[in-house]
């Protein structure tokens, strides 16, 4: 198991279980959180260490969102030019956004299993995952409006493709809580389970099912769905044709067809580990 300040990472049966490990702070997001999350995601992805990433939170609540105590301005900042400070803040927001975009851009399917509260930045984070499941005691809140800001690291950009636009507006404008049943009704979560234990058990089954498929095909599916969300149907069809014609594996197709006919699991090669040009040339010590 790999342990960082904010996460525990366990990889077993081709599933990378990434657990937020600050239950006494409701897994709130400190400055280190925003650094560690994309680093861990990229490490798993580039090293082809797993085929699925499962994101959970330890303790009573999934995440209380951003820990604002870690983002208060210093005394010296007050003496600086406001325009220059705002320009620097713009880049800080982009950096925070990229922390969650790492979940969307990695080659692996990502699953969020949500128990208890998922508030503010927690919604930003799970919206960047491919799938979301929750327990019946889960609840959600786009909380930023209550502290005088607009959610700025993905919620307002990703939710319109996950649930009806009018409901996104209502929830963002009011900041009201919505429970697991409403989240399911809106299409935000795939399924609601009766308990925390059932949530983990059932989501692990789904993760194992995905891990048993060709990781190359999973990669193509994720790329195509994300592209189609942001482009026209015709552009997406053309894009898919290019990807399929260049990346479909005959070996994987034969293995999958044989497994399907025999009603058993297939054995597929992992994705290739990603190395930079410098690594391949032996220039990095």
GULUM-247584 format. One record per atom (N, C-alpha, C): x negated, y negated, z negated. Coordinates in steps of 0.02 Angstrom, whole numbers, plus 32768, in hexadecimal, padded with zeros to 4 digits. Atoms other than C-alpha are relative to their C-alpha. Example, Ala and Ser with C-alpha at 12.3 -4.5 7.8 and 13.67 -1.06 7.14 Angstrom:
<recs>
7FD3803B80007D9980E17E7A7FD37FC48000802A803B80037D5480357E9B80277FC97FDB
</recs>
This chain:
<recs>
7FD6803C80008000800080007FD47FC18000802180417FFF7FC47F51802B80297FCF7FD67FDD802F802C7FEE7ECF7FA77FE27FBA8009801580467FFE7FE57E137FBF80257FDB7FC87FE08027803580227D867F50804C800580047FB780047FF680D27D887F9A801F8040801C7FE57FC57FDE80E47E347FED7FDC803F7FEA801D7FBD800280C97EED7FD8800E802080447FF87FE07FBF80AC7F4B807B7FF0804A7FFA800A7FB87FFE80C3800780898012801980467FF47FE47FBD80B68064812E8005804C7FFA7FF37FB880048101811381378030801480377FD47FE67FCB814F817981C3800D7FCC80367FFE80337FCC812B80EC823F802D7FC57FEE7FD7803980178192807181D67FD57FD67FD28024802F802B813D7FD7818D80347FE07FD27FD1801C8031819E7FAC80EE7FDE7FC47FDF801C803F801981797EF680C580317FE57FCB7FD48013803781BF7EC9801A7FE77FC17FDE8010803C802681C17E1C7FCD7FFD80137FB6800D7FE38042817B7E387F1F7FFF7FCE7FC67FFC8030803681A67DA27EB480487FFC7FE47FBA7FFE8017824C7DD97E65800F7FCE7FC87FF48030803782367D697DCC800A7FB9801A7FF580417FE082377CD57E448033800680397FCE7FF37FCC82C27D1E7EB07FE17FFF804680237FFD7FC082417D367F3B80027FBE8026800380427FE0823A7C7C7F5B7FBF7FF98027803680047FCE81C37C447FE47FCE7FC97FEF8036802E801081237BF37FA57FD77FF2803E802C800E7FC7809C7BAC80167FDD8040801880217FC27FED80437C548012802E802E80277FCF7FD77FDC80E27CAB804C7FFD7FF2804B7FFE80137FB980E17C4980F07FC08013802480407FEA7FE3802B7C7A810D7FFE804C800680087FB8800280377D3080DC80308024802F7FCF7FDC7FD680D67D5F813B7FE88008804880157FF67FBA80987D3B81ED7FBF80288005803F7FD97FFE7FEC7D8281C3800E804A7FFB7FEF7FBA800780387E26818B8024801B803D7FDB7FEB7FC480B17E2F821E7FCF800B803B80307FFB7FC980247E10829A7FCF80387FF6802E7FC9800E7FB27E8C82448020804380107FDC7FC27FF180357F15824F80098008804C7FF27FFE7FB880607EE983037FC0800C8029803D7FFB7FD87FB17ED283497FDC80437FF680207FC0800D7F727F6F82F5802A803C80127FD17FC97FF080087FD68331800580307FC580007FD7803D80148012827D8044801F7FF27FBD7FE6800C80CF80348284802A7FF6803F7FD280087FC88164803A82F9803E7FD67FEE7FC98028801981E37FDD828E7FE87FDB7FC2800E8025803D81D57F55820A80427FF77FDA7FC68006802C82507F5A81787FF07FCD7FCA800B8037802E825D7EBB8111803380027FC77FD47FFE803A82A37EC1805F7FE67FD07FCB801480288039829D7E607FBD800580287FC07FFE7FDC804082727EA87F13802C7FDB7FCE7FD9801F803582EA7E897E8480487FF280137FB9800D7FFB83987E427E7580137FDC80407FEF802A7FC6838F7DC97F087FCD80088038802B7FFB7FC583497DD47FB87FD07FC58002802A803C8001830A7D207FBC80297FC37FF07FE18041801183367C797F707FE97FC9802F801780327FD082E17C2280027FC17FDC7FEA803E8024800B82587BA07FFE7FF87FEA7FB780118019804282027B797F597FE97FB88007800F80477FF382097ABC7F627FCC7FE37FD180348018802E81947AA97ECD7FBB8003802080407FFA7FDD810A7ADD7F437FF87FCF80398002802D7FC681317A557FC2800A7FB77FED7FF980468015813579B57F5B7FC37FD98018803880287FE780C979287FA27FD07FEE7FC7803280138031802778FE7F4880007FB47FF680048047800E800378547EFB7FDB7FDC8037802780207FCB7F8378307F8280277FF780407FD780067FC48005784D800A80277FBE80027FD7803C8003806877B77FCF7FDA7FC18017802980397FEC7FD777457FFD7FF18000804A80107FF97FB97FCD778280B180367FE0802B7FD1801E7FD080217738814B803B802F800B7FC57FD57FFA80D4777D81518007801F80467FF97FE57FBC80D47790820F7FCF803A800B80327FCB7FF8803477F8820A8012803D7FD67FEA7FC8802A80787860817B8039802680217FC97FDF7FDE8116788481DE7FE88029803B801C7FDB7FC880AF78B882757FE080417FE8801F7FC4801C804D79318208803580317FE77FCA7FD6801980EF797181BA8022802680387FE57FDE7FC58131799982687FD98041800D80297FC47FF380A07A13827E800880347FC87FF47FD2803780BF7A5D81D280418026800A7FC17FDE7FF281737A8382027FF780358037800D7FCF7FCB81377AD882A27FDD803D7FE580247FC8801D80C27B42823B802F802D7FD87FCF7FD98025814F7B7781C8802E8026802F7FD57FDE7FCF81BE7B9F825E7FDC803D801D80277FC97FE281347C0C82A87FFA803B7FD180037FC88030812F7C73820880398031800C7FC77FD57FF381DD7CB5822E80038017804880027FEC7FBA81C67CB782EA7FD4803D800A802A7FC47FFD81417D3B82C9802B80407FFE7FD37FC6800281D07DB382A08022800B80437FDD7FFD7FBF82257D8B83457FD08014803880307FF67FC981887D9283B07FD780407FFB80277FC3800581377E2F836C801F8036802C7FE97FCC7FD281467ECA83D8803180317FE17FD97FCD802381A27F2F835480477FE87FEF7FBE8012801B825C7F3183297FFA7FEF7FB680028015804582777ED88284804580047FE17FC17FF6802382FF7EFF82057FFC7FDE7FBC7FFB801E804283337E98816E803680267FD97FD07FE0802D83877EF580DD800B7FD07FC67FF38039802C83DA7E6F8071802B80157FC57FDB7FF2803D84107E877FBD80027FC17FD67FFB803D802884507DF97F517FFE7FC2802B7FFF80417FDF84317D457F827FD07FFC803B802A80127FC683EE7D11802C80117FB880107FF08047800283E57C5580227FCC7FD88026802E802F7FE183997BC980897FCE8022802F80347FE27FD782F47C0680CF8008804B80097FF17FB87FF6832F7CB980B48028800C803E7FD97FFA7FC383AF7C9F813D7FD57FF2803D802F800E7FC9832B7C4F81AD7FD8803F8012802B7FC57FF682C17CEC81958026803A801F7FDE7FC47FE783427D7481B0801F7FF380457FE680107FBD83897D1882487FCD8010803680357FF17FD082E17D38829B7FF5804B800880067FB77FFC82F27DF5827E8030801A80367FD67FE27FCD833E7E6982FF804380187FE47FC37FE5801F83BD7EB3828680027FEC7FB77FF68012804684067E8781DD8035802E7FE37FD17FD78026845B7EFB816180017FE67FB97FFD801A804584967ED180B2802A802D7FD47FD67FDF803084E37F158014803F7FD67FF47FC18024800A85927EE57FDE7FFA7FC57FD080098038802E854D7E707F587FD47FC9801D802880347FDF84E87E0A7FD6802B7FC2800C7FDE803E7FEB85157D557FF47FCE7FD28020802A80297FD584D27CCF806780147FB77FF87FF18047800784C57C1380647FCD7FD78027802C80307FDE847D7B9280DD7FFD7FC47FD17FFF802D803B844B7B2B80467FE07FBC800C8028803C7FF783E17AA3809380287FBF7FFD7FD7803D7FFF84707A2780A9800B7FE57FB97FF48014804584867A247FEB7FC57FDA7FE2803A8025801983D779DC7FD47FEC7FCA8033800A80387FD383E6795E80617FD3800B803B80267FF27FC3838C79B680EF8028802F802C7FE27FCF7FD283BD7A1B81887FD0803B800380297FC47FF983807ACF81927FD37FF9803D802E80137FC982E47ABD81FB7FCF80368015802F7FCC7FEB828D7B65820E8023803C80217FE37FCB7FD683067BC98279804A800C7FFA7FB87FF1800A83B67BD38230802B7FDF80367FD580247FD184047B4D829F7FF28012804980127FED7FBC83AA7B8F83398014804880107FF37FB97FF383C97C4A8324804880157FF17FBC7FEA801284737C5782D180337FF880387FCE80067FCA84D37C1483698002803B80307FFF7FC47FD584A17CB383C68014803E7FD87FF07FC7802B84D07D22833280487FFF7FE67FBB80058019857C7CE182FE80237FC780247FDC80367FDE86057C6D833E7FE77FBB7FEE801E8041800885C77BBC835680267FD57FCD7FD88029802E86577B6A82F77FF380157FB7800E7FE9804486317BD7825F7FBA7FEA7FEA80438019801085787BA9826880057FB87FE97FF88047801185AB7AF28265801F7FF97FBA7FDF8005804186207B0B81D17FD080117FC7802C7FE8803585A17B6C816A7FC57FD17FF68039802E800585147AF2819180167FBC7FE47FE880418018857D7A558171801480027FB77FE57FFC804485CA7A9380CE7FCF801D7FCE802D7FDE802E85407AFF8085802380327FD37FDB7FD1802B85C57B73803F7FE38047800680167FBA7FFF859B7C2680118030802A802B7FD67FCE7FE085DA7CB4807C7FE880457FEC80127FBF801C85DE7D6780407FF18034803680147FCA7FD285AE7E0D808E8038801080327FC87FEF7FD3865C7E2F80D580077FCB80377FFB80347FCD86617D86812D7FC480038030803C7FFA7FD585AF7D9E816D800A803780347FF27FC97FD185E67E4381BB80347FEA80337FCB80177FD386837DF582047FE57FD08035801C80317FD2861C7D6A82537FCC801F802F80327FE17FD785A07DE6829D7FB97FF17FEB804380118017850E7DA682377FDB803D7FE7801F7FC1801584EE7E5081E78020803A80267FE87FC67FDB84FE7EF8823D8030802A7FD77FD77FD5802A85477F5481A97FF87FEB7FB78002800D804885717F4080F1800480437FDC80017FC2802785487FCC807580157FF37FB87FDF800A804085997FE77FCD7FD17FF27FC6802F800A803684FC7FE27F637FBA7FF3801B8046800B7FEC84447FB47F667FE080418016801E7FBF7FF08415806C7F698018801880457FE67FEB7FBE848780927FFD7FE37FD58037801E802D7FCF84447FFA80587FBB8019801580447FEA7FF183908036804B8001804380247FFE7FBD7FE183BB80EB807580177FFE80487FE480017FBD842380C2810D7FD47FD98031802C80277FD483AE803E81527FC180278010803B7FD67FF2831B80B581408011803580357FEB7FD07FCC837D813481A77FFF7FE080457FFF80247FC0839680B282307FB97FF380178046800D7FEF82DE808382297FDD803F8019801E7FC17FEA82AA813A8239801A801480457FE47FF17FBE831F814F82CD7FDD7FD880368023802B7FD082CE80BB83257FB88017800880467FEB7FFE821F80F782F87FF68040802780047FC27FDA8247819D834B80067FF8804B7FFB800E7FB88262814A83F47FBD7FE7801B803D801A7FE181DE8111846F7FF37FB87FE9800E80458015818A807784237FF77FD0803B8006802A7FC58168803884D280457FE980187FBC80127FEC8221803C84FD801F7FCF7FCD7FE880308033824B7FE684577FE37FBB800D802180407FF081CF7F5F848880237FDE803B7FDF801C7FC682237F47853180467FE87FEE7FBC8014801482D17F4284E47FFF7FBF7FD98003803D802882A07EBE84657FEF7FC4802C801480377FD4824B7E5384EA803B7FEA802C7FCA80107FD282E17E5E855E803B7FDE7FDD7FC8801E802483657E3684DB7FF17FB87FED80138044801383067D9E849C7FFE7FD1803D800280287FC382EA7D61854D80467FEF80187FBC800A7FE783A17D79857E80267FCD7FD57FDF8030802D83D97D1484E67FF37FB88017801680447FF1837C7C7B852880027FEF804B8001800B7FB783947C8D85E68041801780207FC47FEC7FDC84187CA886697FFF804B800D7FFB7FB97FF184577D5586977FD38013803A80287FF07FC584047D5087427FB57FFE7FF1804680048014835D7D1786FC7FEC803C7FD6800F7FC8802D83677D9F86787FFE8042802680017FC37FD8838F7E2686F77FBE80058027803F80007FDA82F97DF487607FC5800E7FD180357FF68031828A7DED86C67FFD80497FEB7FFD7FBB801582C57E9986917FE6802F803780187FD77FC882A47EE2873D7FB480008003804980057FFF81F17EA387367FE180287FC7801C7FDB803981D37EEA86898009804B80097FF47FB97FF882247F9286AE7FD2801F803580297FE57FCA81C67FA987517FB780057FEE80478000801181207F8686FE7FEF80267FC080117FE4804281307FD1864E802180427FEF7FE17FC0801281A4806786507FCE8039800880307FC980028141810486268022804180177FE67FC07FE9816081A586877FFB80347FC9800A7FCF8036811A820985F580367FF77FCA7FCD800D8033819281B5857B8045801580197FBF7FED7FE5822681D185EF8008804C7FFF7FFC7FB7800081FE828B86008008801A7FB97FFB7FEA804681E6829D854380467FF17FE57FBE8013801882888240851F8037802D801D7FCE7FD67FE082ED82A5859D7FFE80477FE480067FBC801C82A9834A855A801C80027FBA7FE78003804582CD831684A7804C7FFB7FFF7FB7800A7FFD837D82E084D78022804280127FE27FC17FEA83A3838485307FFC80357FCA80097FCD8035835F83EC84A0801D7FEA7FBD7FE4801C803E83B1837B841D7FCD80027FC8803480038032830E836383C17FD77FC0800B8029803C7FFB829182D883A27FC880088032803980007FD2820B82A984207FC37FE47FDE803F801A80198155828284027FE47FCE8033801680367FD4811E81DB844B7FC07FE27FE7803D8023801380798182844E80117FBC7FE27FF78043801C806980E583E57FEE7FCC8034801880377FD78053803C84367FB57FF97FF88048800D80057FA1800884597FF37FCA7FCC80168035802D7F477FA683D47FEC7FC4802A8010803D7FDB7F367EF2840D7FBD7FE47FE78041801D80107E857EB184127FF47FC3802C8010803B7FD87E477E09844A7FC88011803080367FF87FD07DCE7DF784DB7FBD80067FDB8040800080247D437DD6845D7FF580417FDC80067FC080207D687E7483FC7FEB80368031800F7FCE7FCE7D637EDC849A7FB77FFC8018804580097FE97CBB7E9384C97FCE800A7FC7802D7FF580387C757EB8841D7FDF7FC17FE6801E803F80147C567E0183FA80177FEA7FBA7FE9801180437CB57DFD83567FE380317FCF80207FD1802F7C547E4582C3803480257FD6
</recs>
